[in-house]
């Protein structure tokens, strides 16, 4: 896409676009062509002999000459645009590389051109490169070329040979009683033909240091520009530099800040839930999905540990045939959760047949995210713990209804509706690796809080009404 155009006043008949297109097109061409044709026709009518009395474009001979004038106008406009290509301010991008780029980067056929965005930006870059080349191969020239590539970054060029010859720090030798010159640089004579290019970039919004945009493209651009600007006998080292920022006020007070990284593992969150347990876990056919429709895993975070405590995939089945020989015995039956989902594939706009239990509702529903909709159904008839089973489609399987949606929505079993839309509980876990067998009725535990200690307690035969009477 072209940058913002500038005015073109080299010739009165030039197109206003800068750059203009090599292939004639656009409203500006139509206007310029119309003006050129009118100008040609005006001269033609003035030169007609007296036996031609028409002063308007109507007779057959004026129509014929207008057709010729249109062709002449196209040739004149094309010639003027070609004439404007001599000026680098108006040169069209199609000819920029052949005319100007070949002078700045003569090895571009094998070495490539810098990659910059915007045709006018590229043209300005080429023009300023010409000025830098005329200044000679100096440090200032190299820094100027680097600033052309990214003016928002801070570029530093360090000549190792000059740094090695810098003024050395003098120290007092108490033994000899003389002043001695210490080394002023870590570089020596071997580094006299080398220099460093360091770039520091801060995000203009956050003011934090980070890599410039497209750092690999920038590095390649630097290589091409330095090949053109730097002295031929020198080598350079390119680095993205991150500088630590310190406060402006320092004092000589010392302090120790001791910490034990084991502390997080020793500490316990006494109010946090430790785990969710169940006895009807199901491993799906692809063996990376694990579900329990009687549970809601919405509080489980990716990275949680799932432990199968019974069944063919459990921690007690280490000797079952099919276990990889390279798998550590401690890994068998333990899996890492990578995602928590309501459906395996989510949105499905095709109506799919379903049934529910224990209420026995049926119909066809579409799925959007973790919600389903059946315009002919009232899911308010469902009871708490209602399971819905899709019989076909990419999301076929059994799930639990959680919430009724809409103006009369609420918790399933506690709200009468009516509601044609419902949300499904997050009862499906995606694991980091495949289980060995597709199975059902598995006992399991999945961690909720790594530092939590609270576990479910089942109490039977206790009258708790006294706790709810005022």
C-alpha positions as CSV (number, residue, x, y, z in Angstrom):
1,X,0.0,0.0,0.0
2,X,1.3,3.4,-0.9
3,X,2.3,6.0,1.8
4,X,0.6,9.4,1.9
5,X,1.3,11.1,-1.4
6,X,3.0,14.4,-1.9
7,X,2.3,17.1,-4.6
8,X,3.8,16.8,-8.1
9,X,4.5,20.0,-9.9
10,X,7.3,19.1,-12.3
11,X,4.9,19.2,-15.3
12,X,1.4,20.6,-15.4
13,X,0.0,17.3,-16.9
14,X,1.5,14.9,-14.3
15,X,-0.9,12.8,-12.4
16,X,-1.3,14.0,-8.8
17,X,-0.6,10.5,-7.3
18,X,2.8,10.0,-5.9
19,X,3.7,7.4,-6.7
20,X,1.5,6.9,-9.7
21,X,0.7,3.5,-11.1
22,X,2.5,2.2,-14.1
23,X,-0.7,0.7,-15.3
24,X,-3.1,3.7,-16.0
25,X,-6.0,3.5,-13.6
26,X,-8.0,5.6,-11.1
27,X,-10.1,8.7,-11.0
28,X,-7.0,11.0,-11.2
29,X,-6.1,9.4,-14.6
30,X,-9.7,10.0,-15.9
31,X,-9.6,13.7,-14.9
32,X,-6.1,14.3,-16.3
33,X,-7.0,12.5,-19.6
34,X,-10.2,14.5,-19.9
35,X,-8.4,17.8,-19.4
36,X,-5.7,16.8,-21.9
37,X,-8.3,15.8,-24.5
38,X,-10.2,19.1,-24.0
39,X,-7.0,21.0,-24.5
40,X,-6.2,19.2,-27.7
41,X,-9.7,19.6,-29.0
42,X,-9.6,23.3,-28.2
43,X,-6.5,23.8,-30.3
44,X,-8.0,21.6,-33.1
45,X,-11.2,23.7,-33.3
46,X,-9.1,26.9,-33.5
47,X,-7.1,25.6,-36.4
48,X,-10.1,24.5,-38.5
49,X,-10.6,26.5,-41.8
50,X,-13.6,28.8,-42.2
51,X,-15.7,26.2,-44.1
52,X,-15.9,24.2,-40.8
53,X,-18.2,26.3,-38.7
54,X,-18.9,23.8,-35.8
55,X,-17.7,25.1,-32.4
56,X,-18.8,22.0,-30.4
57,X,-18.0,18.3,-30.5
58,X,-20.9,17.0,-32.4
59,X,-20.3,16.5,-36.1
60,X,-18.6,13.3,-37.4
61,X,-15.2,14.9,-38.0
62,X,-15.0,16.2,-34.4
63,X,-15.9,12.8,-33.0
64,X,-13.2,11.2,-35.2
65,X,-10.6,13.7,-34.0
66,X,-11.7,13.3,-30.4
67,X,-10.9,9.6,-30.6
68,X,-7.4,10.5,-32.0
69,X,-7.1,13.1,-29.2
70,X,-7.8,10.5,-26.5
71,X,-4.9,8.3,-27.9
72,X,-2.6,11.3,-28.0
73,X,-3.6,12.3,-24.5
74,X,-2.7,8.7,-23.2
75,X,0.7,9.0,-24.9
76,X,1.4,12.4,-23.5
77,X,0.4,11.4,-20.0
78,X,2.5,8.3,-20.2
79,X,5.5,10.3,-21.5
80,X,5.2,12.9,-18.8
81,X,5.1,10.2,-16.1
82,X,8.2,8.5,-17.6
83,X,9.9,11.9,-17.7
84,X,9.1,12.4,-14.0
85,X,11.0,9.1,-13.2
86,X,14.3,11.0,-13.6
87,X,13.5,12.8,-10.3
88,X,13.9,10.5,-7.3
89,X,11.1,12.4,-5.5
90,X,8.6,11.2,-8.1
91,X,10.1,7.9,-9.3
92,X,7.6,5.1,-9.4
93,X,8.3,2.0,-7.2
94,X,8.4,-0.3,-10.2
95,X,11.6,1.5,-11.4
96,X,13.1,2.4,-8.0
97,X,15.2,-0.8,-7.8
98,X,16.5,-0.7,-11.4
99,X,17.5,3.0,-11.3
100,X,18.3,3.9,-7.8
101,X,18.6,0.6,-6.0
102,X,21.2,-0.7,-8.4
103,X,23.4,2.3,-7.4
104,X,23.0,1.9,-3.7
105,X,23.1,-1.9,-3.5
106,X,25.0,-3.2,-6.6
107,X,25.1,-6.7,-5.2
108,X,21.4,-6.9,-4.6
109,X,20.9,-9.7,-7.2
110,X,22.8,-12.1,-4.9
111,X,22.7,-10.3,-1.6
112,X,19.1,-9.0,-1.5
113,X,17.4,-5.6,-0.8
114,X,16.4,-4.4,2.7
115,X,12.8,-5.2,3.5
116,X,10.9,-2.0,4.5
117,X,7.2,-1.2,4.6
118,X,5.7,1.5,2.3
119,X,6.9,2.6,-1.2
120,X,7.5,6.2,-0.3
121,X,9.3,5.1,2.9
122,X,11.5,2.9,0.7
123,X,12.2,5.7,-1.7
124,X,13.2,8.1,1.1
125,X,15.4,5.4,2.5
126,X,17.2,4.9,-0.9
127,X,17.7,8.7,-1.2
128,X,19.2,9.1,2.2
129,X,21.4,6.0,1.6
130,X,22.8,7.9,-1.5
131,X,23.7,10.8,0.8
132,X,25.4,8.5,3.3
133,X,27.4,6.8,0.6
134,X,28.8,10.1,-0.5
135,X,30.0,10.9,3.0
136,X,32.3,7.9,3.0
137,X,32.7,4.9,5.3
138,X,32.8,6.4,8.7
139,X,31.3,5.7,12.1
140,X,28.7,8.5,11.6
141,X,27.7,7.1,8.3
142,X,27.2,3.6,9.8
143,X,25.1,5.1,12.6
144,X,23.1,7.1,10.1
145,X,22.3,4.0,8.1
146,X,21.2,2.1,11.2
147,X,18.9,4.9,12.2
148,X,17.2,4.7,8.8
149,X,16.1,1.2,9.5
150,X,14.5,1.9,12.9
151,X,14.6,5.5,14.1
152,X,12.8,4.7,17.3
153,X,15.6,2.5,18.6
154,X,18.9,3.6,20.2
155,X,21.9,2.5,18.1
156,X,25.4,2.4,19.4
157,X,28.5,1.7,17.3
158,X,31.6,0.8,19.3
159,X,34.9,0.7,17.5
160,X,37.0,-1.8,19.4
161,X,40.3,-0.5,18.2
162,X,39.5,3.1,19.5
163,X,38.1,1.7,22.8
164,X,41.4,-0.2,23.3
165,X,43.4,3.0,22.9
166,X,41.2,5.0,25.2
167,X,42.7,6.8,28.2
168,X,43.7,4.2,30.8
169,X,43.0,4.4,34.4
170,X,46.1,5.1,36.6
171,X,46.6,3.4,39.9
172,X,49.2,3.9,42.7
173,X,51.6,1.0,43.3
174,X,52.4,1.1,47.0
175,X,55.3,-1.4,46.6
176,X,57.1,0.6,43.9
177,X,55.8,4.0,44.9
178,X,54.8,4.9,41.3
179,X,51.7,5.4,39.3
180,X,50.9,2.6,36.9
181,X,48.5,2.6,33.9
182,X,45.9,-0.1,34.0
183,X,44.1,-1.6,31.0
184,X,41.5,0.7,29.5
185,X,39.7,-1.9,27.5
186,X,39.3,-5.7,27.3
187,X,40.1,-5.5,23.6
188,X,43.5,-5.4,22.1
189,X,45.4,-5.1,18.9
190,X,43.7,-8.2,17.4
191,X,40.3,-6.4,17.6
192,X,41.4,-3.2,15.7
193,X,39.3,-4.0,12.6
194,X,36.1,-5.0,14.5
195,X,33.2,-3.0,15.8
196,X,30.0,-3.7,17.8
197,X,26.5,-2.7,16.8
198,X,24.2,-2.5,19.8
199,X,20.5,-1.8,19.6
200,X,18.2,-0.9,22.5
201,X,14.5,-0.6,21.9
202,X,11.7,0.5,24.3
203,X,8.0,-0.1,23.7
204,X,6.5,3.3,23.0
205,X,3.4,2.4,25.0
206,X,4.7,0.7,28.0
207,X,8.3,2.2,28.0
208,X,9.6,-1.3,28.7
209,X,12.6,-2.7,26.9
210,X,11.9,-5.4,24.4
211,X,13.0,-6.7,21.0
212,X,12.2,-4.4,18.1
213,X,9.4,-5.4,15.8
214,X,10.4,-8.2,13.4
215,X,13.9,-8.6,15.0
216,X,15.1,-11.1,12.4
217,X,14.0,-8.9,9.5
218,X,15.8,-6.0,11.2
219,X,19.0,-8.1,11.6
220,X,19.0,-9.0,7.9
221,X,18.4,-5.3,7.0
222,X,21.4,-4.3,9.1
223,X,23.5,-6.9,7.3
224,X,22.6,-5.5,3.9
225,X,23.0,-1.8,4.9
226,X,26.3,-2.4,6.6
227,X,27.6,-4.3,3.6
228,X,27.1,-1.0,1.7
229,X,28.3,1.5,4.3
230,X,31.0,-0.1,6.4
231,X,34.7,-0.2,5.5
232,X,35.3,-3.4,3.5
233,X,38.1,-4.6,5.8
234,X,36.0,-4.5,9.0
235,X,33.9,-7.0,10.8
236,X,31.0,-6.3,13.1
237,X,29.1,-8.0,16.0
238,X,25.3,-7.4,16.2
239,X,23.5,-7.5,19.5
240,X,20.1,-6.7,21.0
241,X,21.1,-5.0,24.3
242,X,18.9,-5.0,27.4
243,X,20.1,-2.4,30.0
244,X,19.2,-2.7,33.7
245,X,17.6,0.4,35.1
246,X,18.6,1.6,38.5
247,X,17.3,4.4,40.6
248,X,19.0,7.8,40.6
249,X,19.6,7.7,44.4
250,X,22.2,5.2,45.8
251,X,23.5,4.8,49.3
252,X,26.2,2.7,50.9
253,X,23.9,0.8,53.2
254,X,24.0,-3.0,52.8
255,X,21.1,-5.4,53.4
256,X,20.4,-9.1,53.1
257,X,17.2,-10.5,51.7
258,X,17.1,-14.2,52.5
259,X,14.4,-16.5,51.1
260,X,13.8,-20.2,50.9
261,X,12.4,-21.4,47.6
262,X,11.1,-24.5,49.3
263,X,8.7,-22.3,51.4
264,X,5.9,-22.5,48.8
265,X,6.0,-26.3,49.0
266,X,5.9,-26.3,52.8
267,X,3.1,-23.8,53.1
268,X,-0.5,-25.0,53.1
269,X,-3.7,-23.1,52.2
270,X,-6.0,-24.3,54.9
271,X,-9.1,-22.9,53.2
272,X,-8.3,-24.3,49.7
273,X,-9.9,-27.4,48.2
274,X,-7.3,-30.1,47.7
275,X,-8.9,-32.2,45.1
276,X,-12.0,-33.4,43.3
277,X,-12.8,-37.1,43.5
278,X,-15.1,-39.4,41.6
279,X,-15.8,-43.1,40.9
280,X,-17.5,-42.9,37.4
281,X,-14.6,-41.4,35.3
282,X,-14.7,-42.3,31.6
283,X,-11.7,-42.4,29.2
284,X,-13.0,-41.5,25.7
285,X,-12.1,-43.4,22.5
286,X,-9.3,-41.1,21.6
287,X,-7.8,-41.7,25.1
288,X,-6.8,-38.1,25.6
289,X,-10.2,-37.0,26.9
290,X,-11.5,-37.9,30.4
291,X,-14.9,-37.0,31.7
292,X,-17.2,-37.4,34.7
293,X,-20.7,-36.0,34.0
294,X,-21.5,-36.0,37.7
295,X,-18.7,-33.4,38.5
296,X,-18.0,-29.8,37.5
297,X,-14.3,-29.2,36.7
298,X,-14.6,-25.5,36.1
299,X,-12.3,-24.8,39.1
300,X,-9.6,-27.1,37.7
301,X,-6.7,-25.2,36.1
302,X,-4.5,-26.4,33.3
303,X,-1.5,-28.1,34.8
304,X,-3.5,-30.0,37.5
305,X,-2.7,-33.6,38.1
306,X,-5.2,-36.4,37.4
307,X,-4.6,-39.7,39.2
308,X,-6.6,-42.8,38.2
309,X,-6.9,-45.0,41.3
310,X,-8.8,-47.9,39.8
311,X,-9.3,-49.6,36.5
312,X,-6.9,-50.5,33.6
313,X,-5.4,-47.0,33.5
314,X,-4.8,-46.8,37.2
315,X,-1.6,-46.4,39.2
316,X,-2.0,-50.0,40.4
317,X,-1.8,-51.4,36.9
318,X,1.9,-50.9,36.2
319,X,2.3,-54.4,34.8
320,X,-0.6,-54.3,32.4
321,X,0.4,-55.2,28.9
322,X,0.8,-52.2,26.6
323,X,2.7,-49.9,29.0
324,X,5.6,-48.3,27.2
325,X,8.9,-49.7,28.4
326,X,10.4,-46.3,28.7
327,X,7.7,-45.0,31.1
328,X,8.6,-44.5,34.7
329,X,6.5,-46.5,37.1
330,X,5.5,-43.3,38.9
331,X,4.0,-41.9,35.7
332,X,1.6,-44.8,35.2
333,X,-1.9,-43.7,36.2
334,X,-0.9,-40.0,36.5
335,X,-1.7,-37.4,33.8
336,X,-1.4,-33.7,33.4
337,X,-4.5,-31.6,32.5
338,X,-4.0,-29.3,29.6
339,X,-7.5,-28.0,29.1
340,X,-10.9,-28.0,30.7
341,X,-13.9,-28.1,28.3
342,X,-17.6,-28.6,28.1
343,X,-17.6,-30.3,24.7
344,X,-14.7,-31.9,22.9
345,X,-15.1,-29.8,19.7
346,X,-17.5,-27.0,20.8
347,X,-19.7,-25.2,18.3
348,X,-21.9,-27.3,16.0
349,X,-24.6,-25.5,14.1
350,X,-26.2,-28.7,12.8
351,X,-29.1,-29.8,14.9
352,X,-28.2,-33.1,16.7
353,X,-30.6,-35.6,18.3
354,X,-30.4,-35.9,22.1
355,X,-32.1,-37.5,25.1
356,X,-31.9,-36.7,28.8
357,X,-32.1,-38.7,32.0
358,X,-33.8,-39.2,34.3
359,X,-36.4,-36.8,33.0
360,X,-36.5,-38.3,29.5
361,X,-36.5,-35.1,27.4
362,X,-35.7,-35.5,23.7
363,X,-35.3,-33.4,20.6
364,X,-32.6,-31.8,18.4
365,X,-30.3,-29.1,19.5
366,X,-27.4,-26.9,18.2
367,X,-24.2,-26.2,20.2
368,X,-22.5,-22.8,20.5
369,X,-19.4,-22.9,22.8
370,X,-20.5,-24.5,26.1
371,X,-24.3,-23.8,25.4
372,X,-27.0,-25.7,23.6
373,X,-30.3,-24.6,22.2
374,X,-33.5,-26.3,21.2
375,X,-36.3,-23.8,20.3
376,X,-39.0,-26.5,20.9
377,X,-37.8,-27.6,24.3
378,X,-38.3,-26.4,27.9
379,X,-35.1,-27.4,29.8
380,X,-36.8,-26.0,32.9
381,X,-38.4,-29.5,33.3
382,X,-35.0,-31.0,34.0
383,X,-34.0,-31.9,37.5
384,X,-30.7,-31.3,39.3
385,X,-28.0,-33.6,37.9
386,X,-29.8,-34.1,34.6
387,X,-27.6,-35.8,32.0
388,X,-27.9,-35.1,28.3
389,X,-26.6,-37.5,25.7
390,X,-26.0,-36.5,22.1
391,X,-26.5,-39.6,19.8
392,X,-24.5,-38.3,16.8
393,X,-22.1,-35.6,15.6
394,X,-18.6,-34.5,16.6
395,X,-19.8,-33.9,20.2
396,X,-21.6,-37.2,20.7
397,X,-21.4,-38.2,24.3
398,X,-23.0,-37.7,27.7
399,X,-22.8,-34.3,29.6
400,X,-24.5,-32.6,32.6
401,X,-26.9,-29.7,32.3
402,X,-25.8,-26.9,34.6
403,X,-27.6,-23.6,34.0
404,X,-30.8,-22.4,32.2
405,X,-30.2,-19.3,30.1
406,X,-32.5,-16.4,29.3
407,X,-34.8,-14.1,31.2
408,X,-36.2,-17.0,33.2
409,X,-32.9,-18.8,33.6
410,X,-31.2,-20.2,36.7
411,X,-29.8,-23.3,38.2
412,X,-31.1,-26.6,36.6
413,X,-33.6,-28.2,39.0
414,X,-34.2,-25.1,41.0
415,X,-35.7,-22.9,38.2
416,X,-38.9,-23.9,36.3
417,X,-38.0,-21.8,33.2
418,X,-39.2,-21.9,30.5
419,X,-35.8,-21.9,28.8
420,X,-34.8,-23.2,25.4
421,X,-31.1,-22.7,26.0
422,X,-28.9,-24.3,28.7
423,X,-25.2,-24.3,29.6
424,X,-23.3,-27.5,30.0
425,X,-21.0,-28.1,33.0
426,X,-17.3,-28.2,32.4
427,X,-16.9,-32.0,33.0
428,X,-14.4,-32.8,30.3
429,X,-10.6,-32.9,30.8
430,X,-8.0,-33.0,28.0
431,X,-4.8,-34.6,29.0
432,X,-1.1,-34.2,28.0
433,X,-0.8,-37.8,26.8
434,X,-2.9,-40.7,25.8
435,X,-4.2,-43.3,28.3
436,X,-3.7,-46.9,27.5
437,X,-7.3,-48.0,27.4
438,X,-10.8,-46.5,26.8
439,X,-12.7,-47.4,29.9
440,X,-15.5,-46.3,32.2
441,X,-16.3,-46.5,35.9
442,X,-12.8,-45.4,37.0
443,X,-12.1,-43.9,40.4
444,X,-9.9,-40.9,40.2
445,X,-8.7,-37.7,41.9
446,X,-7.8,-34.4,40.3
447,X,-6.1,-31.6,42.2
448,X,-7.8,-28.2,42.6
449,X,-5.2,-26.3,44.7
450,X,-1.7,-27.6,45.0
451,X,-1.4,-26.2,48.5
452,X,-5.0,-26.8,49.5
453,X,-5.9,-29.3,52.3
454,X,-9.8,-29.4,52.2
455,X,-11.3,-32.6,51.0
456,X,-15.0,-33.7,50.8
457,X,-16.5,-35.2,53.9
458,X,-19.6,-37.4,53.8
459,X,-21.8,-37.3,56.9
460,X,-24.8,-39.7,57.3
461,X,-27.4,-40.0,60.0
462,X,-26.8,-36.5,61.5
463,X,-29.7,-34.1,62.2
464,X,-28.4,-30.7,61.1
465,X,-31.7,-28.8,61.4
466,X,-30.6,-27.1,64.6
467,X,-28.0,-25.2,62.6
468,X,-30.7,-23.6,60.4
469,X,-33.3,-22.5,62.9
470,X,-33.2,-19.0,64.3
